[in-house]
Amino acid sequence: MAGPYATRMLADLGADVVKIESLEGDQVRARPPLRDDASAYFAHLNAGKRSIALDLKSSEGVAIVKDLVARFDIVVENFRPGVMRRFGLDYETLAAINPNLIYCAISGYGQTGPKALAPAYAPVVHAASGFDMVMMDYQNGAVDRPANNGIFIADVLGGTHAFGAIQTALYQRERTGRGQFIDVSMLEAMVGMLVFETQQAQFNAPRRPLYTPLRTTDGFVMVAPTSPRNFEQLTDAVGHPEWRDDPRFRTNVDRNRNWDVLLGLVEEWTLGFSSVDAEAQLAKHGVPCGRYCSVAEVLEDPQLEARGAFATICDGGGELRVTNPPFRMSGSRAEARNHVSTLGGDGPDLLRAELGMDEAAIAGLRASGVLG
């Protein structure tokens, strides 16, 4: 997922992204949700890209990739270290063909170190990074094992870091005229996210405050009165201005020391309201807060609609909504492109336009099983 996520972001900014797939296709093409055998999951990750299906175990397939590399700016790969070298498509080989090439390798643990060759998917990296144990510790003994895992943070974070590094390498190439190799470690991306926790592990400082969901009549809200002003606003919102003079809450230090007590008192108030009404009352007084939403609710969120956070695209199964980049640019178009290629669907056009192949040569590649 990390490589496709990074290249989807590039495609959203207008890059011509070619996805090189095996003859069987990216396994995500078979992942649900499926509609008429078209995967919405695949479409979300690969909108805006062209697809060519090649047998990279054949010398002819590898030769086609090398010919394409001579005409492109960037290679992104997401294999374990060593796989691309076995294909004959490692950085040193491709940089000899195109010295301006920016080659980005995303892997679980990076290209070097004792675990570099270990297989790693996002849930494995979450466990290895300390993230899962930190999250369990933050439950204050309410659970006896790390939480189940289904959101691939390491992939998204690794892909986002790759996207940023590629932009920097492109800018540097404009200054120096030289490409370079980028080594992205998903493990290091996860560890880099644990800012406070990295310092806590060295200096044994307790985490205060912890942000806890508060129950309402029909769900939960998050309340985060972190500043002195936020606390004053909270006391007004819940109708307890006397809390400002309570010695347990008088200063930030006092509030942090008695944070659980404070949130317990606030929950006594939120239990009298629905999530929508509690959020509205708190927000009216300027308290940082938010109700807990399902993803289905998020798809209909007025704020996201106003921002144009989703784009509607079409694939072989019909229409679907996918996320746009979370940034807007005054001078550039940053949004999902409405193209989801079938497996190898752009291969012949790509070979004609980029490599000047004629129909006979393309037909020969198909007949020999090199081109899918």
C-alpha positions as CSV (number, residue, x, y, z in Angstrom):
1,M,0.0,0.0,0.0
2,A,2.9,2.5,0.7
3,G,4.1,2.7,-2.8
4,P,0.7,3.0,-4.4
5,Y,-0.2,5.6,-1.8
6,A,2.8,7.7,-2.6
7,T,2.3,7.5,-6.4
8,R,-1.4,8.2,-6.0
9,M,-0.4,11.5,-4.4
10,L,1.9,12.2,-7.3
11,A,-0.9,11.4,-9.8
12,D,-3.2,13.8,-7.9
13,L,-0.7,16.6,-8.7
14,G,-0.7,15.7,-12.4
15,A,2.3,13.4,-12.7
16,D,2.1,10.8,-15.4
17,V,2.3,7.6,-13.3
18,V,2.7,4.2,-14.9
19,K,1.9,1.3,-12.7
20,I,3.9,-1.8,-13.8
21,E,2.0,-4.9,-12.8
22,S,2.7,-8.6,-13.0
23,L,0.6,-10.5,-15.6
24,E,-1.6,-11.6,-12.7
25,G,-2.0,-8.0,-11.6
26,D,-1.7,-6.2,-8.3
27,Q,-3.3,-8.5,-5.6
28,V,-5.3,-5.5,-4.4
29,R,-7.4,-5.7,-7.6
30,A,-9.1,-8.7,-5.9
31,R,-9.7,-7.0,-2.6
32,P,-13.2,-6.0,-1.5
33,P,-15.3,-4.0,-1.8
34,L,-15.8,-5.6,-5.3
35,R,-18.5,-4.4,-7.8
36,D,-18.6,-6.4,-11.1
37,D,-15.1,-7.7,-10.2
38,A,-13.7,-4.1,-9.9
39,S,-12.1,-3.3,-6.5
40,A,-13.0,0.0,-5.0
41,Y,-10.0,-0.4,-2.7
42,F,-7.7,-0.7,-5.7
43,A,-9.4,2.3,-7.4
44,H,-8.9,4.5,-4.3
45,L,-5.1,3.7,-4.3
46,N,-4.5,3.8,-8.1
47,A,-6.7,6.6,-9.5
48,G,-5.0,8.6,-12.2
49,K,-2.3,6.0,-13.1
50,R,-1.7,4.1,-16.3
51,S,-1.2,0.3,-16.1
52,I,1.1,-2.0,-18.1
53,A,1.4,-5.7,-17.3
54,L,4.8,-7.2,-17.9
55,D,6.5,-10.5,-17.1
56,L,9.5,-9.2,-15.2
57,K,11.0,-12.7,-15.1
58,S,11.6,-12.4,-18.8
59,S,14.6,-10.5,-20.3
60,E,12.2,-8.8,-22.7
61,G,10.0,-7.5,-19.9
62,V,13.0,-6.1,-18.0
63,A,14.3,-4.5,-21.2
64,I,11.0,-2.7,-21.7
65,V,11.2,-1.3,-18.1
66,K,14.7,-0.1,-18.8
67,D,13.6,1.6,-22.0
68,L,10.8,3.3,-20.1
69,V,13.2,4.4,-17.3
70,A,15.2,6.3,-19.9
71,R,12.2,8.5,-20.5
72,F,10.8,8.9,-17.0
73,D,11.9,11.0,-13.9
74,I,11.1,8.7,-11.0
75,V,11.0,5.0,-10.0
76,V,9.0,4.0,-6.9
77,E,9.3,0.5,-5.6
78,N,7.8,-1.2,-2.5
79,F,9.5,-4.6,-2.4
80,R,11.8,-6.1,0.2
81,P,15.4,-5.0,-0.3
82,G,17.1,-7.2,-3.0
83,V,14.0,-8.0,-5.1
84,M,14.6,-5.2,-7.6
85,R,18.3,-6.2,-7.9
86,R,17.2,-9.8,-8.7
87,F,15.0,-8.3,-11.5
88,G,18.0,-6.4,-12.7
89,L,16.2,-3.1,-11.9
90,D,18.2,-1.8,-9.0
91,Y,19.2,1.8,-8.6
92,E,22.7,1.4,-9.8
93,T,21.6,-0.3,-13.0
94,L,18.8,2.2,-13.8
95,A,20.9,5.2,-12.8
96,A,23.4,4.1,-15.4
97,I,20.7,4.3,-18.0
98,N,19.2,7.6,-16.7
99,P,21.6,9.6,-14.4
100,N,18.8,12.1,-13.7
101,L,16.7,9.3,-12.2
102,I,15.1,9.7,-8.7
103,Y,14.7,6.2,-7.3
104,C,12.5,5.8,-4.2
105,A,12.6,2.4,-2.4
106,I,10.0,2.0,0.4
107,S,10.4,-1.0,2.7
108,G,9.5,-2.1,6.2
109,Y,12.8,-1.6,7.8
110,G,14.9,0.3,5.3
111,Q,17.6,-0.9,2.9
112,T,20.3,-1.4,5.6
113,G,20.5,-2.9,9.1
114,P,20.0,-6.4,10.6
115,K,16.3,-6.5,9.9
116,A,16.4,-5.0,6.4
117,L,15.5,-8.3,4.7
118,A,12.8,-9.3,7.1
119,P,9.3,-9.3,5.6
120,A,7.1,-6.6,7.0
121,Y,3.6,-5.4,6.4
122,A,2.1,-2.4,8.2
123,P,0.6,-4.3,11.2
124,V,4.0,-5.9,11.8
125,V,5.7,-2.5,11.7
126,H,3.1,-1.1,14.1
127,A,4.1,-3.8,16.6
128,A,7.8,-3.4,16.1
129,S,7.7,0.4,16.3
130,G,6.3,0.6,19.9
131,F,3.1,2.2,18.6
132,D,0.8,-0.7,19.6
133,M,2.3,-1.0,23.1
134,V,2.0,2.8,23.7
135,M,-1.6,2.7,22.7
136,M,-2.2,-0.2,25.1
137,D,-0.5,1.6,27.9
138,Y,-2.7,4.6,27.3
139,Q,-5.8,2.5,28.1
140,N,-4.7,2.5,31.8
141,G,-5.0,-1.2,32.4
142,A,-8.4,-1.5,30.8
143,V,-7.1,-4.0,28.2
144,D,-4.7,-7.0,28.5
145,R,-3.4,-7.1,25.0
146,P,-2.7,-4.6,22.1
147,A,-5.7,-3.6,20.0
148,N,-6.7,-5.4,16.8
149,N,-5.2,-3.7,13.8
150,G,-6.9,-2.8,10.5
151,I,-5.8,0.8,9.6
152,F,-2.4,0.6,7.9
153,I,-0.8,3.8,9.4
154,A,2.7,2.7,8.5
155,D,1.8,2.3,4.8
156,V,0.1,5.7,4.7
157,L,2.9,7.4,6.7
158,G,5.6,5.7,4.7
159,G,4.0,6.7,1.5
160,T,3.5,10.3,2.6
161,H,7.2,10.6,3.6
162,A,8.2,9.1,0.2
163,F,6.0,11.7,-1.5
164,G,7.8,14.5,0.4
165,A,11.2,13.1,-0.2
166,I,10.5,12.8,-3.9
167,Q,9.5,16.4,-4.2
168,T,12.7,17.4,-2.4
169,A,14.8,15.3,-4.7
170,L,13.1,16.8,-7.8
171,Y,13.9,20.3,-6.5
172,Q,17.5,19.3,-5.7
173,R,17.8,17.9,-9.2
174,E,16.8,21.2,-10.7
175,R,19.7,22.8,-8.8
176,T,22.3,20.1,-9.3
177,G,21.2,18.2,-12.4
178,R,21.6,14.9,-10.6
179,G,19.1,12.3,-9.5
180,Q,19.5,10.3,-6.3
181,F,18.4,7.2,-4.3
182,I,15.8,7.6,-1.6
183,D,15.5,4.9,1.1
184,V,12.2,5.1,3.1
185,S,11.8,3.0,6.2
186,M,8.2,2.5,7.4
187,L,9.5,1.6,10.8
188,E,11.3,4.9,11.1
189,A,8.2,6.7,9.9
190,M,6.2,5.2,12.7
191,V,8.9,5.8,15.4
192,G,9.2,9.4,14.1
193,M,5.5,9.9,14.9
194,L,6.0,9.0,18.6
195,V,7.4,12.4,19.5
196,F,6.5,12.6,23.2
197,E,6.9,8.9,23.7
198,T,10.5,8.9,22.5
199,Q,11.4,11.5,25.1
200,Q,9.3,9.8,27.8
201,A,11.2,6.5,27.3
202,Q,14.5,8.4,28.0
203,F,13.4,10.6,30.9
204,N,10.5,8.7,32.5
205,A,7.9,11.6,32.4
206,P,4.2,10.6,32.9
207,R,1.9,11.4,30.0
208,R,-0.5,14.1,31.1
209,P,-3.1,14.7,29.9
210,L,-4.5,11.6,28.2
211,Y,-7.4,12.4,25.9
212,T,-10.4,10.2,26.8
213,P,-13.7,9.8,25.1
214,L,-16.7,11.0,27.2
215,R,-20.0,9.2,27.0
216,T,-23.2,10.9,25.8
217,T,-26.7,9.5,25.6
218,D,-26.0,8.1,22.2
219,G,-22.2,7.9,21.7
220,F,-19.1,9.7,22.7
221,V,-17.4,13.2,22.4
222,M,-13.8,14.2,22.7
223,V,-13.1,17.3,24.8
224,A,-9.6,18.8,24.9
225,P,-9.5,21.9,27.2
226,T,-5.7,22.1,27.1
227,S,-5.1,25.8,27.5
228,P,-6.2,28.0,30.5
229,R,-8.6,29.8,28.2
230,N,-10.0,26.5,27.0
231,F,-10.6,25.5,30.7
232,E,-12.5,28.7,31.4
233,Q,-14.6,28.2,28.3
234,L,-15.4,24.6,29.4
235,T,-16.6,25.8,32.8
236,D,-19.0,28.2,31.2
237,A,-20.2,25.6,28.7
238,V,-21.1,23.1,31.4
239,G,-22.4,25.7,33.8
240,H,-19.8,25.3,36.5
241,P,-17.8,28.6,36.7
242,E,-16.9,27.7,40.3
243,W,-14.4,25.1,39.0
244,R,-12.0,28.0,38.2
245,D,-11.5,28.5,41.9
246,D,-11.3,24.8,42.8
247,P,-7.8,24.1,44.1
248,R,-7.7,20.9,42.0
249,F,-8.1,22.9,38.8
250,R,-6.7,26.4,39.5
251,T,-3.5,26.0,37.3
252,N,-2.4,23.9,34.4
253,V,-0.3,21.9,36.7
254,D,-3.3,21.3,39.0
255,R,-5.5,20.4,36.1
256,N,-3.0,17.9,34.7
257,R,-2.6,16.3,38.1
258,N,-6.3,15.9,38.5
259,W,-7.2,15.5,34.8
260,D,-9.2,12.2,35.3
261,V,-11.3,13.9,38.0
262,L,-12.0,16.9,35.7
263,L,-13.0,14.7,32.8
264,G,-15.2,12.6,35.1
265,L,-17.1,15.8,36.1
266,V,-17.4,16.8,32.5
267,E,-18.8,13.4,31.6
268,E,-21.5,13.8,34.2
269,W,-22.6,16.8,32.1
270,T,-22.2,15.1,28.7
271,L,-24.3,12.1,29.8
272,G,-27.3,14.5,29.8
273,F,-26.9,15.3,26.1
274,S,-26.8,13.6,22.7
275,S,-23.4,13.7,21.0
276,V,-24.6,16.3,18.5
277,D,-26.0,18.6,21.3
278,A,-23.0,18.2,23.6
279,E,-20.7,19.1,20.7
280,A,-22.8,22.1,19.7
281,Q,-23.0,23.4,23.3
282,L,-19.2,23.0,23.9
283,A,-18.3,24.5,20.5
284,K,-20.6,27.5,21.1
285,H,-18.3,28.4,24.0
286,G,-15.2,27.8,22.1
287,V,-14.2,24.5,23.7
288,P,-12.1,22.2,21.4
289,C,-14.3,19.2,21.0
290,G,-15.7,16.8,18.5
291,R,-18.2,14.0,18.5
292,Y,-17.1,10.5,17.4
293,C,-18.3,9.8,13.9
294,S,-18.5,6.7,11.8
295,V,-16.8,6.7,8.4
296,A,-20.3,6.7,6.8
297,E,-21.0,9.9,8.7
298,V,-17.7,11.4,7.6
299,L,-18.6,10.8,4.0
300,E,-21.5,13.2,4.5
301,D,-19.7,15.7,6.7
302,P,-20.6,19.3,5.6
303,Q,-17.1,20.5,6.4
304,L,-15.5,17.9,4.1
305,E,-18.1,18.7,1.5
306,A,-17.3,22.4,1.7
307,R,-13.6,21.6,1.3
308,G,-14.0,19.3,-1.7
309,A,-12.3,16.5,0.3
310,F,-13.8,13.8,-1.9
311,A,-13.8,13.2,-5.6
312,T,-16.1,11.0,-7.6
313,I,-14.4,8.7,-10.0
314,C,-15.5,5.8,-12.2
315,D,-14.0,2.3,-12.6
316,G,-15.3,-0.9,-14.1
317,G,-17.8,-1.2,-11.3
318,G,-19.3,2.3,-11.5
319,E,-18.9,5.4,-9.5
320,L,-17.1,5.7,-6.2
321,R,-15.8,8.5,-4.0
322,V,-12.2,8.7,-3.0
323,T,-10.3,11.2,-0.9
324,N,-8.5,14.2,-2.5
325,P,-5.1,15.4,-1.1
326,P,-5.6,17.2,2.2
327,F,-4.0,20.4,0.9
328,R,-5.2,23.0,-1.7
329,M,-2.8,24.9,-3.9
330,S,-3.6,28.3,-5.4
331,G,-1.5,27.6,-8.5
332,S,-1.9,23.9,-9.0
333,R,-4.6,21.3,-9.4
334,A,-4.5,18.8,-6.5
335,E,-7.2,16.2,-6.8
336,A,-7.9,12.6,-7.7
337,R,-7.9,12.1,-11.5
338,N,-10.8,10.2,-13.0
339,H,-9.0,7.3,-14.5
340,V,-8.7,3.7,-13.1
341,S,-7.0,1.5,-15.6
342,T,-7.8,-2.2,-16.2
343,L,-4.9,-4.6,-15.8
344,G,-2.4,-3.7,-18.5
345,G,-5.1,-1.5,-20.2
346,D,-2.7,1.3,-21.1
347,G,0.2,-1.0,-22.2
348,P,-0.1,-0.8,-25.9
349,D,-0.6,2.9,-26.0
350,L,2.3,3.4,-23.7
351,L,4.6,1.3,-25.8
352,R,3.5,3.2,-29.0
353,A,3.8,6.7,-27.5
354,E,6.9,6.2,-25.3
355,L,9.0,3.6,-27.1
356,G,7.7,4.0,-30.7
357,M,6.7,0.3,-31.0
358,D,4.6,-0.7,-34.0
359,E,1.6,-3.1,-33.9
360,A,3.6,-6.1,-35.0
361,A,6.1,-5.7,-32.1
362,I,3.3,-5.3,-29.6
363,A,1.5,-8.3,-31.0
364,G,4.7,-10.3,-30.7
365,L,5.1,-9.3,-27.0
366,R,1.6,-10.5,-26.3
367,A,2.0,-13.7,-28.2
368,S,5.2,-14.5,-26.3
369,G,3.5,-13.8,-22.9
370,V,5.7,-10.8,-22.1
371,L,2.9,-8.2,-22.3
372,G,-0.4,-8.8,-20.5
